[in-house]
Amino acid sequence: MDVYLVRHAIAEARGPHVEEGQRALTEEGAARFALHVAALQQLGVKLDEIWTSPLARARQTAELLRPLEGTNGLRIVEDLSPDGSIERLVEHIAARPELGSVALVGHEPGMSLLASALLAAGDEAGIEFKKGAVACIEVQPSAGASTPADEAAPLSKRVRAHSRLRWLMTPRQLRTLAAGEAPASECEGKPEAGMGDSPVCRLVAFAREQLNRLRASLDGIGGDDDADAVHDFRVATRRLNEPLRIMAALRNRKRVKAVRLDLGRLRRAFRTVRDLDVLVGSVGADRDAGRLDEGAAAWAIATLGAARALAVQAAVKTAAGLKPVRTARRIEVLCDTFAAAPDVPSEADACASVVARWEAKAVGALGFAPELPPGSDLHALRIQLKGLRYCTELRAAILDFSAAELLATLRRVQDSLGLWNDHQFASRTLTRLAVSAAALSHPGDGSPRLLRYAADRIEDMRRLEGEARTNWPGVREMIERLAGRSKS
């Protein structure tokens, strides 16, 4: 008997308004799995039966396997659900020796655990199932009962002793087989970091590194202490923007543009949350330093915390509509196809695009006057320098570009201008808070104290603005020098 273990295809993201058992396949997930089925047809796979978890995403995946099905049809098997019994699944298989082949469609970690149960005496066989992956395991349900001791052994143990892995195909291998392409690309199978000398491979590795950070931070949002996760999520969206722009310049312009728009919307969805996180933290620090008394600080932190909770609800709702998990998967597909396509960009084209992108960011920063006049748009300068920093990180990761001094300077200036921006937000928010009806009716003199504290934050903002004007010529000269535009 050939047992095909199939993890369900890509499904809708989890959400507060989506019932777990009803999460359906996405359009992209169904289309990609259809290619997997075409690849299985090329391999000559024929199925006597299809068993599936009762959950919608598994049943829909099983339906896509019907072109491979024989005459016995599709069966719902409760033990293929996420809380099913692996041991009972092995017994189900062992009890059907008449089957020549059967596909089991389920979920992780159940598929990995079932593969391990069929192949190994322990709990692990080192097998990982990505969504849509397929494994073929040869099972001999009636084998091994030649002695009384064998006959007395549990059926699942006898199955395990006479099973072997015939093959395991990843989603990419299945799609490659369906498309009739050569399976390997220049970057295939190489580690994420240090992927060799190819700029294309380094570009893909950089994008995947930022994608991993995006996914990790996304998992942390909504946890017990998610302030860092929100910050990391927003930074990851900015860092991803740079390699995606290079990919857009070389290939897939329309597809990359759509992904970048989604990343920008996701970043903006959490902007107020991040601003409030920073403000609450700074109020607490100033309370500890004696800049704001305990009572006023406690009331402000409680009020800002309530506003933050509402902002998180709004941000999560907005993000759910934008489907960040789907966006992350689309970026993963872009990385896969960018490096594996037959028309993969040449080394010269990749290098030229990276340099052109960096020079464009440098020109944007150098558009600010050598001497920043009072009233300069420091927010615009901050955004320009932030983009230049992330682009510099990308160029340094891909090309032989010595930029340690510039990166250190850009980090320092970005931190200073970021603090200036935080004081600006704090002074506006605290002033509104101090003159609100709730503050004016609150016992004590919390309202005037908050106003004095907001005034202090304005003074801090003006001091940092002065420092920015003083330090800008040196920063500008360093950018000019690296851009080859220094007049000295």
MARNU-566435 format. One record per residue (C-alpha): residue in three letters; x, y, z. Coordinates in steps of 0.05 Angstrom, whole numbers. Example, Ala and Ser with C-alpha at 12.3 -4.5 7.8 and 13.67 -1.06 7.14 Angstrom:
<recs>
{type: ALA; px: 246; py: -90; pz: 156} $
{type: SER; px: 273; py: -21; pz: 143} $
</recs>
This chain:
<recs>
{type: MET; px: 0; py: 0; pz: 0} $
{type: ASP; px: 24; py: 70; pz: -17} $
{type: VAL; px: 3; py: 121; pz: 35} $
{type: TYR; px: 6; py: 193; pz: 11} $
{type: LEU; px: 8; py: 244; pz: 67} $
{type: VAL; px: -16; py: 313; pz: 44} $
{type: ARG; px: -17; py: 376; pz: 83} $
{type: HIS; px: -75; py: 422; pz: 64} $
{type: ALA; px: -60; py: 480; pz: 17} $
{type: ILE; px: -55; py: 553; pz: 36} $
{type: ALA; px: -117; py: 576; pz: 73} $
{type: GLU; px: -147; py: 640; pz: 100} $
{type: ALA; px: -111; py: 672; pz: 159} $
{type: ARG; px: -138; py: 662; pz: 229} $
{type: GLY; px: -180; py: 720; pz: 255} $
{type: PRO; px: -231; py: 737; pz: 309} $
{type: HIS; px: -288; py: 733; pz: 259} $
{type: VAL; px: -266; py: 669; pz: 224} $
{type: GLU; px: -286; py: 602; pz: 253} $
{type: GLU; px: -226; py: 556; pz: 255} $
{type: GLY; px: -261; py: 497; pz: 224} $
{type: GLN; px: -289; py: 540; pz: 167} $
{type: ARG; px: -224; py: 572; pz: 143} $
{type: ALA; px: -224; py: 562; pz: 68} $
{type: LEU; px: -168; py: 556; pz: 17} $
{type: THR; px: -147; py: 622; pz: -13} $
{type: GLU; px: -151; py: 631; pz: -88} $
{type: GLU; px: -75; py: 629; pz: -91} $
{type: GLY; px: -72; py: 567; pz: -47} $
{type: ALA; px: -121; py: 529; pz: -92} $
{type: ALA; px: -85; py: 550; pz: -155} $
{type: ARG; px: -17; py: 529; pz: -129} $
{type: PHE; px: -43; py: 462; pz: -104} $
{type: ALA; px: -74; py: 448; pz: -172} $
{type: LEU; px: -3; py: 450; pz: -198} $
{type: HIS; px: 16; py: 399; pz: -144} $
{type: VAL; px: -39; py: 353; pz: -169} $
{type: ALA; px: -14; py: 361; pz: -240} $
{type: ALA; px: 56; py: 341; pz: -216} $
{type: LEU; px: 28; py: 280; pz: -181} $
{type: GLN; px: -7; py: 260; pz: -245} $
{type: GLN; px: 61; py: 263; pz: -281} $
{type: LEU; px: 88; py: 217; pz: -227} $
{type: GLY; px: 33; py: 167; pz: -243} $
{type: VAL; px: -1; py: 173; pz: -175} $
{type: LYS; px: -68; py: 137; pz: -172} $
{type: LEU; px: -111; py: 136; pz: -109} $
{type: ASP; px: -159; py: 82; pz: -87} $
{type: GLU; px: -186; py: 127; pz: -32} $
{type: ILE; px: -178; py: 198; pz: -5} $
{type: TRP; px: -185; py: 209; pz: 70} $
{type: THR; px: -191; py: 279; pz: 96} $
{type: SER; px: -198; py: 319; pz: 159} $
{type: PRO; px: -268; py: 348; pz: 169} $
{type: LEU; px: -241; py: 419; pz: 169} $
{type: ALA; px: -259; py: 461; pz: 108} $
{type: ARG; px: -188; py: 475; pz: 85} $
{type: ALA; px: -171; py: 401; pz: 86} $
{type: ARG; px: -235; py: 380; pz: 52} $
{type: GLN; px: -225; py: 431; pz: -4} $
{type: THR; px: -153; py: 406; pz: -13} $
{type: ALA; px: -179; py: 334; pz: -17} $
{type: GLU; px: -230; py: 355; pz: -70} $
{type: LEU; px: -172; py: 380; pz: -113} $
{type: LEU; px: -142; py: 310; pz: -110} $
{type: ARG; px: -203; py: 279; pz: -144} $
{type: PRO; px: -169; py: 274; pz: -213} $
{type: LEU; px: -124; py: 222; pz: -180} $
{type: GLU; px: -182; py: 184; pz: -148} $
{type: GLY; px: -205; py: 114; pz: -165} $
{type: THR; px: -274; py: 87; pz: -149} $
{type: ASN; px: -279; py: 86; pz: -73} $
{type: GLY; px: -288; py: 161; pz: -64} $
{type: LEU; px: -273; py: 209; pz: -8} $
{type: ARG; px: -280; py: 194; pz: 66} $
{type: ILE; px: -282; py: 242; pz: 126} $
{type: VAL; px: -236; py: 216; pz: 181} $
{type: GLU; px: -243; py: 252; pz: 247} $
{type: ASP; px: -173; py: 231; pz: 270} $
{type: LEU; px: -143; py: 273; pz: 214} $
{type: SER; px: -168; py: 336; pz: 249} $
{type: PRO; px: -117; py: 375; pz: 290} $
{type: ASP; px: -139; py: 341; pz: 355} $
{type: GLY; px: -143; py: 271; pz: 326} $
{type: SER; px: -105; py: 209; pz: 348} $
{type: ILE; px: -41; py: 191; pz: 310} $
{type: GLU; px: -43; py: 121; pz: 338} $
{type: ARG; px: -114; py: 110; pz: 314} $
{type: LEU; px: -95; py: 136; pz: 245} $
{type: VAL; px: -40; py: 83; pz: 241} $
{type: GLU; px: -91; py: 31; pz: 261} $
{type: HIS; px: -140; py: 56; pz: 207} $
{type: ILE; px: -85; py: 46; pz: 156} $
{type: ALA; px: -66; py: -22; pz: 183} $
{type: ALA; px: -139; py: -45; pz: 180} $
{type: ARG; px: -144; py: -33; pz: 104} $
{type: PRO; px: -92; py: -80; pz: 72} $
{type: GLU; px: -135; py: -87; pz: 10} $
{type: LEU; px: -120; py: -15; pz: -11} $
{type: GLY; px: -65; py: -4; pz: -61} $
{type: SER; px: -60; py: 70; pz: -46} $
{type: VAL; px: -93; py: 122; pz: -3} $
{type: ALA; px: -83; py: 197; pz: 8} $
{type: LEU; px: -91; py: 227; pz: 77} $
{type: VAL; px: -104; py: 302; pz: 78} $
{type: GLY; px: -92; py: 337; pz: 144} $
{type: HIS; px: -55; py: 389; pz: 184} $
{type: GLU; px: 10; py: 404; pz: 219} $
{type: PRO; px: 39; py: 378; pz: 264} $
{type: GLY; px: -6; py: 318; pz: 252} $
{type: MET; px: 24; py: 301; pz: 184} $
{type: SER; px: 95; py: 303; pz: 210} $
{type: LEU; px: 76; py: 262; pz: 271} $
{type: LEU; px: 40; py: 211; pz: 228} $
{type: ALA; px: 100; py: 204; pz: 182} $
{type: SER; px: 143; py: 194; pz: 243} $
{type: ALA; px: 95; py: 143; pz: 272} $
{type: LEU; px: 96; py: 103; pz: 207} $
{type: LEU; px: 171; py: 106; pz: 198} $
{type: ALA; px: 205; py: 110; pz: 265} $
{type: ALA; px: 202; py: 77; pz: 333} $
{type: GLY; px: 210; py: 144; pz: 367} $
{type: ASP; px: 169; py: 207; pz: 362} $
{type: GLU; px: 209; py: 243; pz: 308} $
{type: ALA; px: 233; py: 224; pz: 239} $
{type: GLY; px: 259; py: 292; pz: 219} $
{type: ILE; px: 204; py: 304; pz: 168} $
{type: GLU; px: 173; py: 374; pz: 157} $
{type: PHE; px: 110; py: 388; pz: 117} $
{type: LYS; px: 100; py: 455; pz: 84} $
{type: LYS; px: 30; py: 472; pz: 61} $
{type: GLY; px: 14; py: 429; pz: 1} $
{type: ALA; px: 74; py: 382; pz: 10} $
{type: VAL; px: 63; py: 309; pz: -6} $
{type: ALA; px: 99; py: 247; pz: 21} $
{type: CYS; px: 92; py: 175; pz: -4} $
{type: ILE; px: 103; py: 120; pz: 47} $
{type: GLU; px: 100; py: 47; pz: 29} $
{type: VAL; px: 63; py: 8; pz: 83} $
{type: GLN; px: 53; py: -67; pz: 91} $
{type: PRO; px: -5; py: -73; pz: 141} $
{type: SER; px: -4; py: -149; pz: 146} $
{type: ALA; px: 71; py: -158; pz: 147} $
{type: GLY; px: 111; py: -182; pz: 207} $
{type: ALA; px: 61; py: -231; pz: 237} $
{type: SER; px: 102; py: -294; pz: 223} $
{type: THR; px: 113; py: -311; pz: 297} $
{type: PRO; px: 68; py: -313; pz: 358} $
{type: ALA; px: 107; py: -254; pz: 387} $
{type: ASP; px: 95; py: -214; pz: 324} $
{type: GLU; px: 21; py: -233; pz: 325} $
{type: ALA; px: 15; py: -208; pz: 396} $
{type: ALA; px: 48; py: -141; pz: 381} $
{type: PRO; px: 3; py: -80; pz: 370} $
{type: LEU; px: -18; py: -73; pz: 297} $
{type: SER; px: 12; py: -3; pz: 294} $
{type: LYS; px: 80; py: -29; pz: 316} $
{type: ARG; px: 79; py: -83; pz: 261} $
{type: VAL; px: 61; py: -30; pz: 209} $
{type: ARG; px: 117; py: 15; pz: 232} $
{type: ALA; px: 168; py: -42; pz: 227} $
{type: HIS; px: 151; py: -53; pz: 153} $
{type: SER; px: 144; py: 17; pz: 126} $
{type: ARG; px: 191; py: 59; pz: 85} $
{type: LEU; px: 192; py: 129; pz: 57} $
{type: ARG; px: 189; py: 128; pz: -19} $
{type: TRP; px: 192; py: 203; pz: -30} $
{type: LEU; px: 175; py: 271; pz: -1} $
{type: MET; px: 163; py: 330; pz: -47} $
{type: THR; px: 162; py: 402; pz: -26} $
{type: PRO; px: 112; py: 451; pz: -56} $
{type: ARG; px: 166; py: 483; pz: -98} $
{type: GLN; px: 188; py: 415; pz: -127} $
{type: LEU; px: 116; py: 398; pz: -144} $
{type: ARG; px: 105; py: 465; pz: -179} $
{type: THR; px: 171; py: 458; pz: -216} $
{type: LEU; px: 152; py: 388; pz: -240} $
{type: ALA; px: 83; py: 412; pz: -262} $
{type: ALA; px: 114; py: 470; pz: -302} $
{type: GLY; px: 167; py: 424; pz: -334} $
{type: GLU; px: 224; py: 468; pz: -309} $
{type: ALA; px: 292; py: 447; pz: -284} $
{type: PRO; px: 284; py: 439; pz: -209} $
{type: ALA; px: 344; py: 476; pz: -184} $
{type: SER; px: 363; py: 549; pz: -186} $
{type: GLU; px: 427; py: 584; pz: -169} $
{type: CYS; px: 402; py: 597; pz: -98} $
{type: GLU; px: 365; py: 532; pz: -86} $
{type: GLY; px: 385; py: 494; pz: -23} $
{type: LYS; px: 435; py: 546; pz: 1} $
{type: PRO; px: 431; py: 574; pz: 71} $
{type: GLU; px: 396; py: 640; pz: 82} $
{type: ALA; px: 459; py: 675; pz: 103} $
{type: GLY; px: 523; py: 675; pz: 62} $
{type: MET; px: 490; py: 647; pz: 0} $
{type: GLY; px: 552; py: 651; pz: -43} $
{type: ASP; px: 576; py: 705; pz: -91} $
{type: SER; px: 513; py: 716; pz: -132} $
{type: PRO; px: 482; py: 784; pz: -119} $
{type: VAL; px: 414; py: 755; pz: -138} $
{type: CYS; px: 421; py: 701; pz: -84} $
{type: ARG; px: 443; py: 753; pz: -33} $
{type: LEU; px: 384; py: 797; pz: -51} $
{type: VAL; px: 336; py: 739; pz: -42} $
{type: ALA; px: 370; py: 720; pz: 24} $
{type: PHE; px: 363; py: 792; pz: 50} $
{type: ALA; px: 290; py: 794; pz: 31} $
{type: ARG; px: 276; py: 727; pz: 65} $
{type: GLU; px: 313; py: 749; pz: 128} $
{type: GLN; px: 267; py: 811; pz: 133} $
{type: LEU; px: 207; py: 767; pz: 117} $
{type: ASN; px: 224; py: 721; pz: 175} $
{type: ARG; px: 228; py: 782; pz: 220} $
{type: LEU; px: 161; py: 805; pz: 195} $
{type: ARG; px: 129; py: 738; pz: 209} $
{type: ALA; px: 161; py: 733; pz: 278} $
{type: SER; px: 137; py: 802; pz: 298} $
{type: LEU; px: 68; py: 789; pz: 270} $
{type: ASP; px: 61; py: 729; pz: 316} $
{type: GLY; px: 78; py: 773; pz: 376} $
{type: ILE; px: 26; py: 826; pz: 364} $
{type: GLY; px: -32; py: 818; pz: 412} $
{type: GLY; px: 11; py: 781; pz: 464} $
{type: ASP; px: 23; py: 800; pz: 536} $
{type: ASP; px: 77; py: 850; pz: 518} $
{type: ASP; px: 70; py: 867; pz: 445} $
{type: ALA; px: 101; py: 936; pz: 442} $
{type: ASP; px: 167; py: 909; pz: 416} $
{type: ALA; px: 129; py: 865; pz: 366} $
{type: VAL; px: 92; py: 926; pz: 338} $
{type: HIS; px: 158; py: 964; pz: 331} $
{type: ASP; px: 193; py: 905; pz: 298} $
{type: PHE; px: 135; py: 894; pz: 251} $
{type: ARG; px: 137; py: 966; pz: 226} $
{type: VAL; px: 213; py: 964; pz: 218} $
{type: ALA; px: 209; py: 898; pz: 179} $
{type: THR; px: 158; py: 928; pz: 130} $
{type: ARG; px: 207; py: 985; pz: 116} $
{type: ARG; px: 267; py: 940; pz: 108} $
{type: LEU; px: 229; py: 894; pz: 61} $
{type: ASN; px: 212; py: 954; pz: 18} $
{type: GLU; px: 284; py: 960; pz: -7} $
{type: PRO; px: 296; py: 889; pz: -36} $
{type: LEU; px: 225; py: 890; pz: -64} $
{type: ARG; px: 240; py: 954; pz: -102} $
{type: ILE; px: 301; py: 921; pz: -133} $
{type: MET; px: 260; py: 861; pz: -153} $
{type: ALA; px: 209; py: 908; pz: -184} $
{type: ALA; px: 263; py: 942; pz: -224} $
{type: LEU; px: 287; py: 875; pz: -252} $
{type: ARG; px: 223; py: 834; pz: -257} $
{type: ASN; px: 150; py: 829; pz: -235} $
{type: ARG; px: 139; py: 904; pz: -228} $
{type: LYS; px: 63; py: 899; pz: -223} $
{type: ARG; px: 63; py: 842; pz: -172} $
{type: VAL; px: 116; py: 875; pz: -129} $
{type: LYS; px: 79; py: 942; pz: -129} $
{type: ALA; px: 16; py: 909; pz: -101} $
{type: VAL; px: 55; py: 876; pz: -45} $
{type: ARG; px: 91; py: 941; pz: -28} $
{type: LEU; px: 25; py: 978; pz: -24} $
{type: ASP; px: -1; py: 926; pz: 25} $
{type: LEU; px: 62; py: 932; pz: 67} $
{type: GLY; px: 53; py: 1008; pz: 70} $
{type: ARG; px: -19; py: 1001; pz: 92} $
{type: LEU; px: 0; py: 950; pz: 145} $
{type: ARG; px: 54; py: 996; pz: 172} $
{type: ARG; px: 7; py: 1056; pz: 175} $
{type: ALA; px: -46; py: 1014; pz: 211} $
{type: PHE; px: 0; py: 1008; pz: 271} $
{type: ARG; px: 30; py: 1078; pz: 271} $
{type: THR; px: -15; py: 1106; pz: 326} $
{type: VAL; px: -3; py: 1044; pz: 368} $
{type: ARG; px: 72; py: 1053; pz: 363} $
{type: ASP; px: 68; py: 1127; pz: 379} $
{type: LEU; px: 27; py: 1113; pz: 442} $
{type: ASP; px: 75; py: 1058; pz: 462} $
{type: VAL; px: 133; py: 1106; pz: 460} $
{type: LEU; px: 94; py: 1161; pz: 496} $
{type: VAL; px: 73; py: 1115; pz: 553} $
{type: GLY; px: 144; py: 1091; pz: 561} $
{type: SER; px: 173; py: 1161; pz: 562} $
{type: VAL; px: 120; py: 1186; pz: 613} $
{type: GLY; px: 139; py: 1128; pz: 658} $
{type: ALA; px: 213; py: 1143; pz: 651} $
{type: ASP; px: 202; py: 1217; pz: 666} $
{type: ARG; px: 161; py: 1199; pz: 727} $
{type: ASP; px: 219; py: 1157; pz: 752} $
{type: ALA; px: 267; py: 1214; pz: 738} $
{type: GLY; px: 223; py: 1264; pz: 775} $
{type: ARG; px: 202; py: 1305; pz: 715} $
{type: LEU; px: 128; py: 1289; pz: 727} $
{type: ASP; px: 97; py: 1273; pz: 794} $
{type: GLU; px: 68; py: 1204; pz: 809} $
{type: GLY; px: -6; py: 1224; pz: 809} $
{type: ALA; px: -6; py: 1260; pz: 742} $
{type: ALA; px: 37; py: 1206; pz: 711} $
{type: ALA; px: -8; py: 1150; pz: 735} $
{type: TRP; px: -70; py: 1184; pz: 708} $
{type: ALA; px: -37; py: 1199; pz: 642} $
{type: ILE; px: -10; py: 1128; pz: 634} $
{type: ALA; px: -79; py: 1098; pz: 650} $
{type: THR; px: -114; py: 1144; pz: 600} $
{type: LEU; px: -62; py: 1133; pz: 546} $
{type: GLY; px: -64; py: 1058; pz: 559} $
{type: ALA; px: -139; py: 1058; pz: 547} $
{type: ALA; px: -128; py: 1097; pz: 482} $
{type: ARG; px: -75; py: 1047; pz: 462} $
{type: ALA; px: -122; py: 989; pz: 473} $
{type: LEU; px: -172; py: 1021; pz: 426} $
{type: ALA; px: -117; py: 1036; pz: 375} $
{type: VAL; px: -95; py: 963; pz: 377} $
{type: GLN; px: -166; py: 939; pz: 364} $
{type: ALA; px: -172; py: 986; pz: 304} $
{type: ALA; px: -103; py: 967; pz: 278} $
{type: VAL; px: -116; py: 892; pz: 284} $
{type: LYS; px: -183; py: 900; pz: 249} $
{type: THR; px: -151; py: 939; pz: 193} $
{type: ALA; px: -94; py: 889; pz: 187} $
{type: ALA; px: -143; py: 831; pz: 185} $
{type: GLY; px: -176; py: 863; pz: 125} $
{type: LEU; px: -107; py: 870; pz: 92} $
{type: LYS; px: -90; py: 797; pz: 108} $
{type: PRO; px: -16; py: 804; pz: 129} $
{type: VAL; px: -6; py: 728; pz: 127} $
{type: ARG; px: -27; py: 728; pz: 55} $
{type: THR; px: 20; py: 786; pz: 41} $
{type: ALA; px: 78; py: 748; pz: 73} $
{type: ARG; px: 63; py: 688; pz: 30} $
{type: ARG; px: 61; py: 730; pz: -33} $
{type: ILE; px: 130; py: 757; pz: -15} $
{type: GLU; px: 154; py: 686; pz: -5} $
{type: VAL; px: 128; py: 668; pz: -74} $
{type: LEU; px: 163; py: 729; pz: -104} $
{type: CYS; px: 229; py: 707; pz: -73} $
{type: ASP; px: 220; py: 636; pz: -98} $
{type: THR; px: 203; py: 656; pz: -170} $
{type: PHE; px: 253; py: 713; pz: -174} $
{type: ALA; px: 313; py: 666; pz: -163} $
{type: ALA; px: 285; py: 605; pz: -198} $
{type: ALA; px: 258; py: 635; pz: -263} $
{type: PRO; px: 293; py: 619; pz: -328} $
{type: ASP; px: 304; py: 693; pz: -341} $
{type: VAL; px: 337; py: 706; pz: -274} $
{type: PRO; px: 371; py: 774; pz: -276} $
{type: SER; px: 445; py: 776; pz: -292} $
{type: GLU; px: 497; py: 795; pz: -239} $
{type: ALA; px: 511; py: 861; pz: -274} $
{type: ASP; px: 437; py: 880; pz: -277} $
{type: ALA; px: 427; py: 863; pz: -204} $
{type: CYS; px: 487; py: 904; pz: -182} $
{type: ALA; px: 467; py: 963; pz: -226} $
{type: SER; px: 397; py: 963; pz: -197} $
{type: VAL; px: 422; py: 962; pz: -125} $
{type: VAL; px: 470; py: 1019; pz: -138} $
{type: ALA; px: 417; py: 1060; pz: -175} $
{type: ARG; px: 369; py: 1051; pz: -117} $
{type: TRP; px: 421; py: 1074; pz: -67} $
{type: GLU; px: 440; py: 1134; pz: -109} $
{type: ALA; px: 366; py: 1154; pz: -115} $
{type: LYS; px: 359; py: 1152; pz: -39} $
{type: ALA; px: 423; py: 1192; pz: -31} $
{type: VAL; px: 398; py: 1245; pz: -80} $
{type: GLY; px: 334; py: 1249; pz: -39} $
{type: ALA; px: 373; py: 1264; pz: 24} $
{type: LEU; px: 419; py: 1313; pz: -11} $
{type: GLY; px: 359; py: 1352; pz: -35} $
{type: PHE; px: 358; py: 1384; pz: 34} $
{type: ALA; px: 398; py: 1449; pz: 38} $
{type: PRO; px: 469; py: 1446; pz: 64} $
{type: GLU; px: 447; py: 1491; pz: 121} $
{type: LEU; px: 378; py: 1473; pz: 148} $
{type: PRO; px: 340; py: 1537; pz: 160} $
{type: PRO; px: 292; py: 1544; pz: 220} $
{type: GLY; px: 225; py: 1513; pz: 205} $
{type: SER; px: 255; py: 1460; pz: 160} $
{type: ASP; px: 213; py: 1398; pz: 149} $
{type: LEU; px: 252; py: 1353; pz: 196} $
{type: HIS; px: 200; py: 1298; pz: 190} $
{type: ALA; px: 213; py: 1292; pz: 115} $
{type: LEU; px: 288; py: 1292; pz: 128} $
{type: ARG; px: 278; py: 1237; pz: 180} $
{type: ILE; px: 240; py: 1194; pz: 131} $
{type: GLN; px: 292; py: 1205; pz: 76} $
{type: LEU; px: 350; py: 1186; pz: 122} $
{type: LYS; px: 313; py: 1125; pz: 148} $
{type: GLY; px: 303; py: 1101; pz: 77} $
{type: LEU; px: 376; py: 1115; pz: 60} $
{type: ARG; px: 398; py: 1075; pz: 121} $
{type: TYR; px: 357; py: 1014; pz: 101} $
{type: CYS; px: 380; py: 1020; pz: 29} $
{type: THR; px: 453; py: 1025; pz: 53} $
{type: GLU; px: 443; py: 962; pz: 95} $
{type: LEU; px: 417; py: 926; pz: 32} $
{type: ARG; px: 475; py: 951; pz: -11} $
{type: ALA; px: 526; py: 930; pz: 41} $
{type: ALA; px: 494; py: 860; pz: 46} $
{type: ILE; px: 494; py: 849; pz: -29} $
{type: LEU; px: 555; py: 886; pz: -56} $
{type: ASP; px: 625; py: 902; pz: -34} $
{type: PHE; px: 605; py: 969; pz: -3} $
{type: SER; px: 642; py: 995; pz: 58} $
{type: ALA; px: 591; py: 1037; pz: 95} $
{type: ALA; px: 602; py: 1024; pz: 169} $
{type: GLU; px: 616; py: 1097; pz: 184} $
{type: LEU; px: 555; py: 1121; pz: 146} $
{type: LEU; px: 510; py: 1069; pz: 178} $
{type: ALA; px: 533; py: 1089; pz: 247} $
{type: THR; px: 520; py: 1162; pz: 231} $
{type: LEU; px: 452; py: 1148; pz: 201} $
{type: ARG; px: 432; py: 1108; pz: 262} $
{type: ARG; px: 453; py: 1164; pz: 308} $
{type: VAL; px: 417; py: 1217; pz: 267} $
{type: GLN; px: 355; py: 1173; pz: 259} $
{type: ASP; px: 352; py: 1162; pz: 335} $
{type: SER; px: 359; py: 1237; pz: 347} $
{type: LEU; px: 305; py: 1256; pz: 297} $
{type: GLY; px: 261; py: 1199; pz: 321} $
{type: LEU; px: 265; py: 1227; pz: 391} $
{type: TRP; px: 249; py: 1296; pz: 363} $
{type: ASN; px: 187; py: 1266; pz: 330} $
{type: ASP; px: 168; py: 1231; pz: 395} $
{type: HIS; px: 171; py: 1297; pz: 433} $
{type: GLN; px: 128; py: 1330; pz: 380} $
{type: PHE; px: 75; py: 1276; pz: 386} $
{type: ALA; px: 79; py: 1277; pz: 462} $
{type: SER; px: 70; py: 1352; pz: 467} $
{type: ARG; px: 8; py: 1351; pz: 423} $
{type: THR; px: -23; py: 1291; pz: 456} $
{type: LEU; px: -9; py: 1312; pz: 527} $
{type: THR; px: -35; py: 1382; pz: 515} $
{type: ARG; px: -101; py: 1354; pz: 489} $
{type: LEU; px: -103; py: 1307; pz: 548} $
{type: ALA; px: -90; py: 1363; pz: 598} $
{type: VAL; px: -147; py: 1407; pz: 573} $
{type: SER; px: -196; py: 1350; pz: 564} $
{type: ALA; px: -260; py: 1349; pz: 606} $
{type: ALA; px: -235; py: 1287; pz: 643} $
{type: ALA; px: -170; py: 1321; pz: 664} $
{type: LEU; px: -203; py: 1387; pz: 684} $
{type: SER; px: -254; py: 1350; pz: 727} $
{type: HIS; px: -201; py: 1304; pz: 758} $
{type: PRO; px: -185; py: 1318; pz: 831} $
{type: GLY; px: -120; py: 1354; pz: 844} $
{type: ASP; px: -78; py: 1396; pz: 798} $
{type: GLY; px: -61; py: 1342; pz: 747} $
{type: SER; px: -83; py: 1385; pz: 689} $
{type: PRO; px: -34; py: 1443; pz: 700} $
{type: ARG; px: 21; py: 1394; pz: 715} $
{type: LEU; px: 10; py: 1358; pz: 650} $
{type: LEU; px: 10; py: 1425; pz: 613} $
{type: ARG; px: 77; py: 1443; pz: 645} $
{type: TYR; px: 104; py: 1375; pz: 627} $
{type: ALA; px: 79; py: 1383; pz: 554} $
{type: ALA; px: 116; py: 1450; pz: 552} $
{type: ASP; px: 180; py: 1415; pz: 576} $
{type: ARG; px: 172; py: 1365; pz: 519} $
{type: ILE; px: 167; py: 1424; pz: 470} $
{type: GLU; px: 232; py: 1451; pz: 497} $
{type: ASP; px: 264; py: 1383; pz: 487} $
{type: MET; px: 238; py: 1382; pz: 416} $
{type: ARG; px: 268; py: 1451; pz: 401} $
{type: ARG; px: 335; py: 1430; pz: 430} $
{type: LEU; px: 338; py: 1369; pz: 384} $
{type: GLU; px: 317; py: 1411; pz: 325} $
{type: GLY; px: 376; py: 1457; pz: 338} $
{type: GLU; px: 423; py: 1397; pz: 342} $
{type: ALA; px: 396; py: 1371; pz: 276} $
{type: ARG; px: 411; py: 1437; pz: 242} $
{type: THR; px: 481; py: 1438; pz: 272} $
{type: ASN; px: 499; py: 1366; pz: 254} $
{type: TRP; px: 467; py: 1363; pz: 185} $
{type: PRO; px: 525; py: 1393; pz: 144} $
{type: GLY; px: 573; py: 1338; pz: 168} $
{type: VAL; px: 522; py: 1284; pz: 153} $
{type: ARG; px: 508; py: 1314; pz: 85} $
{type: GLU; px: 582; py: 1317; pz: 69} $
{type: MET; px: 590; py: 1243; pz: 86} $
{type: ILE; px: 533; py: 1224; pz: 40} $
{type: GLU; px: 562; py: 1268; pz: -15} $
{type: ARG; px: 630; py: 1235; pz: -8} $
{type: LEU; px: 603; py: 1165; pz: -13} $
{type: ALA; px: 559; py: 1185; pz: -72} $
{type: GLY; px: 620; py: 1212; pz: -108} $
{type: ARG; px: 592; py: 1283; pz: -107} $
{type: SER; px: 638; py: 1317; pz: -57} $
{type: LYS; px: 667; py: 1382; pz: -82} $
{type: SER; px: 728; py: 1378; pz: -37} $
</recs>
